[in-house]
Amino acid sequence: MKNKIPILLIYTRLVFAWIILALGIAKLECSSMLIAVLLVVGILTDVFDGIIARQLKISTSNLRQLDTKIDRIFWLSALFALAILHPTFFIQHLIGIIILGALELMGWAIGKLKFKSNISFHSILSKFWAISILITFLDALTDGKANLSFSITFWYGLIAQVDIVLIAFILPELQCDIPSSWHAFQIRRGKAIKRMKLFNG
């Protein structure tokens, strides 16, 4: 039974995604607060599904790819709900959102073209970027502004997304849980890399 915990945590975020969408569309008085709670719990499930899977030694490529797919659905649902509840914020930062989305799409496209599969690198930078995204969402859900937190998330996100694209370009064959583009370069040179047990072990 315990081997099913990681996949249950992953699918919990999928359920949360639909609830977040419904709350955004409903525009309830408590929608922003409930979405904020779901986002915090959702990111905790994202942290612990990987840790538990590695501890149980069931962190397979398919599981990591599923995790990445549902992460995208989870954050896109949050973005859609935010656009409904705070359209001014969404419009004001639309160009930045499009740029980050384009880089995300580029990484996905490279994976499809080069590896014939979805990429799931779970780099260190992208893990901390998820925390930055969470802070921006919580900030925006509070007052619909979050200008400073979005700026930080945008510039940090550019670095994190470029790192993902570089990993995709550099890796000779598809692997999951690559800490950074530097580690990908070491793999390309045929060298073993050290992974942090907590994040990429």
Buried (B, 14 or more C-beta within 10 A) or exposed (E): EEEEBBBEBBBBBBEBBEBBBBBBEEEBEEBBEBBBEBBEEBBEBBBBBBBBBBBEEBBEBEBBBBBBBBBEBBBBBBBBBBBBBBEEBBEBBEEBBEBBEEBBEBBBEBBEEBBEEBBBBBBBBBBEBBEBBBBBBBBBBEEBBBEEBBEBBBEBBBEBBBBBBBBBEBBEEBBBBBBBBBBBBBBEEEEEBEBEEEBBE
